[in-house]
Amino acid sequence: MVIKKDSQFRRVYNEGRREAGDKVVIYYLKTGDGGILPGFVASKRIGKANQRNRAKRLMREAFRRLENRINEQNLWIVFIASFHPGETHFNELLDDVESSMARAGIISTSG
């Protein structure tokens, strides 16, 4: 499952905490239940629809690779793209997401 409703995104933005990297901004909210729910956002500043979709696909893949290291049981995480997919390699994005999540204390530091 993923965060889809506007009210869910707004709750994470308003009640959650924020950690910014060079490529991605992460908002996260520890919830009482529901498991780990990610959400992915790419604004029109990123580019046309195909570029926004690519940015979200890249962020989803980065989340999948780090998901097993999350040390919280119930967490909503919103990933906001602040990179252009055509100019960013996946490994750069993965490193940025990993360091942001580590700074936030929501993943274990050992891989």
C-alpha positions in Angstrom: 0.0 0.0 0.0 1.0 3.6 -0.6 -0.2 7.0 0.5 -2.6 8.3 -2.1 -5.2 10.6 -0.5 -4.5 14.3 -0.2 -5.5 14.2 3.4 -2.8 11.6 4.2 -0.1 13.7 2.5 -1.3 16.9 4.3 -1.2 15.0 7.7 2.4 13.9 7.1 3.4 17.5 6.0 1.6 19.1 9.0 2.3 16.7 11.8 5.5 14.9 10.6 9.1 15.8 10.5 11.3 16.8 7.5 14.7 15.8 6.3 16.2 17.3 3.2 18.9 15.9 0.9 20.3 17.2 -2.3 18.0 15.1 -4.5 15.0 14.3 -2.3 13.1 15.8 0.6 11.6 13.3 3.0 8.7 14.0 5.3 7.9 11.2 7.8 5.3 10.6 10.5 5.3 7.9 13.1 1.7 6.6 13.3 0.0 4.3 15.8 -0.8 1.6 13.2 -1.0 0.9 9.5 2.5 -0.3 8.8 5.0 1.4 6.6 3.3 3.5 3.9 5.3 5.5 1.3 4.1 8.3 -0.9 5.9 9.8 -3.9 5.6 13.4 -5.2 7.1 15.1 -8.2 5.9 18.6 -8.9 5.6 20.2 -12.4 9.0 21.9 -11.7 10.6 18.6 -12.5 9.3 18.6 -16.1 6.7 17.1 -18.2 4.6 14.1 -17.1 7.1 11.5 -18.4 9.9 13.1 -16.3 7.7 13.3 -13.2 6.7 9.6 -13.6 10.4 8.6 -14.1 11.3 10.6 -10.9 8.7 8.7 -9.0 9.7 5.4 -10.4 13.3 6.1 -9.3 12.2 7.1 -5.8 10.0 4.0 -5.5 13.0 1.8 -6.4 15.2 3.5 -3.9 12.6 3.0 -1.3 12.3 -0.7 -2.2 16.0 -1.2 -1.8 16.0 0.4 1.7 12.6 -0.8 3.0 14.0 -3.8 4.8 16.3 -1.6 6.9 13.5 0.6 8.3 13.5 0.3 12.1 10.0 1.6 12.7 6.8 -0.5 12.6 4.3 2.2 11.7 5.6 5.0 9.6 4.3 7.2 6.8 7.0 8.5 4.5 6.6 11.0 1.7 9.4 11.4 -0.8 9.4 14.7 -2.8 11.7 14.8 -5.9 14.0 17.8 -6.1 16.1 16.4 -9.0 15.8 16.1 -12.7 15.7 12.4 -13.7 17.7 12.9 -16.9 20.6 14.5 -15.0 20.7 12.2 -12.0 22.1 8.6 -11.8 20.2 6.1 -9.7 23.1 5.5 -7.4 23.4 9.2 -6.6 19.7 9.2 -5.7 19.9 6.0 -3.7 22.9 7.4 -1.7 20.9 10.7 -1.0 17.8 8.9 0.1 19.8 6.5 2.3 21.7 9.3 4.0 18.5 11.4 4.6 16.7 8.4 6.1 19.8 7.7 8.3 19.9 11.3 9.5 16.2 11.0 10.3 16.9 7.9 12.3 14.4 5.8 10.5 16.8 3.2 9.0 19.6 1.2 10.5 23.0 2.5 9.4 24.4 -1.0 8.5 23.3 -2.4 5.1 
